[in-house]
Amino acid sequence: MPAHHGLEFRPAVDGDWREIFASTARAFGITAPLDEHQQANERARIADEDTMIARDPALPGAPLVGMAMYYRLQMSVPGGSIGFPGLTWVSVSPTHRRRGILRELLTRLRAKWADEGHAVAALWASEGTIYERFGFGPAVFAESVRIDGPQTLRVPAPAQSPVRFVDAAELAVLAPPLYERWGRVHPGVMARDALWWQAELDDRPSSRLPTLSERHTIVHPDGYATYRLDSADGGELPVARIEEVVAVTPEAHTELWRVLAALDLVASTTGTLDVGDPLPFKLTDLRGVSVTRRRDTLWVAVLDVPAALAARTDAADLDAVLVVDDPSGGEGGRFRLHIVDGTADVARDETAAGTNGEISCDIAALGSLYLGGVDARDLAAAGRVRASSPELLRAFALSWQAQNHPATGTDF
Ligand SMILES: CC(C)(COP(=O)(O)OP(=O)(O)OC[C@H]1O[C@@H](n2cnc3c(N)ncnc32)[C@H](O)[C@@H]1OP(=O)(O)O)[C@@H](O)C(=O)NCCC(=O)NCCS
């Protein structure tokens, strides 16, 4: 009998949400709980039927002891985009940990995703060791960076720069179409509807730490960037914390960073660069950008191999057998993989013989490769991908590579 036996598992209803918000604040160390306005926004973005909670009827009041839920999202992939469940708000009470509650919650949600026919799922992980067992692999990586002193760009400044500051009202008008264009350039970018923009742009003093300034925004015809000044360090000068840089063109990237990398009267400037961002190569001093941390951002699970592979465009032709090992569920097996002119034709065929060669990997590795930002050769070097010849490995790696590096679009 599983250790979670006797617990009640079901989707949330109206009366569960007060506890859901309180438990989430406790689990994630949120010191300023969501106010009514933010709670209403969350409720509007997650349907009750897309949640799964656990209660313990053996205890007084049958407290909430676990939850998991998902947003219905759309994400750019190489050459296209795909709808997917974005797993979020996952927590189990410290009083009930390691009894299999997370596993049971995810088993139930995955059964629902299978019924709904989703090809992939994605999440942001709180820790690196939890989600591989459920088929997720890290697919996008970013670096936290610090920029010291005003930095100079190699490309001389234009006589007249189009970059200017705008207020919150103008940002709300300009940002959505720029962000949408940006998602067509980079894989991994989550589309934001009006409710998501409301949550992103929300900038009431009550919803941010007291040491943070209001949001400052610069725009360019092909991009925008936002930052805040943070006085938390107590030093004479604040730290500039860049929140988002959305640059649709290389020119916009250069001109936005020309401003951001040279802010005066700040102790330093911090931000996040997606792995592959060319900023260091644009500076006259490459060391002007120090990486303080490398981290995984988006994790992807392939739920339906043929459908997932058909949704993306590939960069080179390939003809091989793909063998996927799926210890987490039923998606593994042998697949014929024909890629012609960017389109993958994938069919399950347990008898397929690899006359043109065979590539094998585990399902989480396939998730890591999915957005084209992780090189199959690196995973092969780590023993996570195997190919019947070095030539086939190279061809596989090239066919999956994205034109542009995946971007960390929206944290969920
Ligand atoms: C992470 C958390 C949800 C796990 O819940 P749980 O009910 O204790 O997990 P389960 O008992 O179902 O464990 C399922 C499996 O995951 C493993 N696991 C669970 N938490 C883990 C962790 N933090 N690190 C590594 N492995 C973990 C278990 O060992 C178990 O492995 P197995 O089934 O392969 O033997 C819970 O500890 C928690 O709420 N933590 C704080 C919030 C958080 O980090 N949430 C995740 C947000 S992305």
The ligand as an SDF file (V2000), in Angstrom:
LIG
                    3D

 48 50  0  0  0  0  0  0  0  0999 V2000
    9.8180   18.7490   -4.1110 C   0  0  0  0  0  0  0  0  0  0  0  0
    8.5430   18.2400   -3.4340 C   0  0  0  0  0  0  0  0  0  0  0  0
    7.3280   18.7050   -4.2520 C   0  0  0  0  0  0  0  0  0  0  0  0
    8.5890   16.7100   -3.3940 C   0  0  0  0  0  0  0  0  0  0  0  0
    7.3520   16.1920   -2.9340 O   0  0  0  0  0  0  0  0  0  0  0  0
    7.2390   14.7040   -2.2590 P   0  0  0  0  0  0  0  0  0  0  0  0
    5.8090   14.3790   -2.1430 O   0  0  0  0  0  0  0  0  0  0  0  0
    8.0960   14.6690   -1.0500 O   0  0  0  0  0  0  0  0  0  0  0  0
    7.9000   13.7930   -3.3910 O   0  0  0  0  0  0  0  0  0  0  0  0
    7.6270   12.2030   -3.6000 P   0  0  0  0  0  0  0  0  0  0  0  0
    7.6250   11.5210   -2.2500 O   0  0  0  0  0  0  0  0  0  0  0  0
    6.4420   11.9860   -4.4580 O   0  0  0  0  0  0  0  0  0  0  0  0
    8.9190   11.8090   -4.3990 O   0  0  0  0  0  0  0  0  0  0  0  0
    8.8960   11.4020   -5.7330 C   0  0  0  0  0  0  0  0  0  0  0  0
   10.3130   11.1180   -6.1460 C   0  0  0  0  0  0  0  0  0  0  0  0
   11.0390   12.3440   -6.2330 O   0  0  0  0  0  0  0  0  0  0  0  0
   12.1750   12.2980   -5.3490 C   0  0  0  0  0  0  0  0  0  0  0  0
   12.3220   13.6250   -4.7900 N   0  0  0  0  0  0  0  0  0  0  0  0
   11.3580   14.3430   -4.1990 C   0  0  0  0  0  0  0  0  0  0  0  0
   11.8460   15.5360   -3.8200 N   0  0  0  0  0  0  0  0  0  0  0  0
   13.1370   15.5700   -4.1830 C   0  0  0  0  0  0  0  0  0  0  0  0
   14.1600   16.5230   -4.0460 C   0  0  0  0  0  0  0  0  0  0  0  0
   13.9410   17.7060   -3.4650 N   0  0  0  0  0  0  0  0  0  0  0  0
   15.3660   16.2290   -4.5430 N   0  0  0  0  0  0  0  0  0  0  0  0
   15.5900   15.0260   -5.1320 C   0  0  0  0  0  0  0  0  0  0  0  0
   14.6540   14.0760   -5.2820 N   0  0  0  0  0  0  0  0  0  0  0  0
   13.4350   14.3430   -4.8120 C   0  0  0  0  0  0  0  0  0  0  0  0
   11.8480   11.2330   -4.3310 C   0  0  0  0  0  0  0  0  0  0  0  0
   13.0180   10.6860   -3.7940 O   0  0  0  0  0  0  0  0  0  0  0  0
   11.0740   10.2440   -5.1520 C   0  0  0  0  0  0  0  0  0  0  0  0
   11.9570    9.4640   -5.9430 O   0  0  0  0  0  0  0  0  0  0  0  0
   11.5650    7.9750   -6.4550 P   0  0  0  0  0  0  0  0  0  0  0  0
   10.0660    7.9050   -6.5770 O   0  0  0  0  0  0  0  0  0  0  0  0
   12.2560    7.9130   -7.7780 O   0  0  0  0  0  0  0  0  0  0  0  0
   12.1080    7.0770   -5.4250 O   0  0  0  0  0  0  0  0  0  0  0  0
    8.4430   18.7820   -1.9830 C   0  0  0  0  0  0  0  0  0  0  0  0
    9.5710   18.4100   -1.2620 O   0  0  0  0  0  0  0  0  0  0  0  0
    8.2930   20.2980   -1.8960 C   0  0  0  0  0  0  0  0  0  0  0  0
    7.1800   20.8050   -1.9160 O   0  0  0  0  0  0  0  0  0  0  0  0
    9.4160   21.0690   -1.8390 N   0  0  0  0  0  0  0  0  0  0  0  0
    9.3560   22.5250   -1.7370 C   0  0  0  0  0  0  0  0  0  0  0  0
    8.7390   23.1890   -2.9880 C   0  0  0  0  0  0  0  0  0  0  0  0
    9.3860   22.7280   -4.2850 C   0  0  0  0  0  0  0  0  0  0  0  0
   10.5730   22.6420   -4.4100 O   0  0  0  0  0  0  0  0  0  0  0  0
    8.5430   22.4450   -5.2820 N   0  0  0  0  0  0  0  0  0  0  0  0
    8.9640   22.0840   -6.6270 C   0  0  0  0  0  0  0  0  0  0  0  0
    8.6690   23.2680   -7.4710 C   0  0  0  0  0  0  0  0  0  0  0  0
    9.3020   23.1640   -9.0790 S   0  0  0  0  0  0  0  0  0  0  0  0
  1  2  1  0
  2  3  1  0
  2  4  1  0
  2 36  1  0
  4  5  1  0
  5  6  1  0
  6  7  2  0
  6  8  1  0
  6  9  1  0
  9 10  1  0
 10 11  2  0
 10 12  1  0
 10 13  1  0
 13 14  1  0
 14 15  1  0
 15 16  1  0
 15 30  1  0
 16 17  1  0
 17 18  1  0
 17 28  1  0
 18 19  1  0
 18 27  1  0
 19 20  2  0
 20 21  1  0
 21 22  1  0
 21 27  2  0
 22 23  1  0
 22 24  2  0
 24 25  1  0
 25 26  2  0
 26 27  1  0
 28 29  1  0
 28 30  1  0
 30 31  1  0
 31 32  1  0
 32 33  2  0
 32 34  1  0
 32 35  1  0
 36 37  1  0
 36 38  1  0
 38 39  2  0
 38 40  1  0
 40 41  1  0
 41 42  1  0
 42 43  1  0
 43 44  2  0
 43 45  1  0
 45 46  1  0
 46 47  1  0
 47 48  1  0
M  END
$$$$
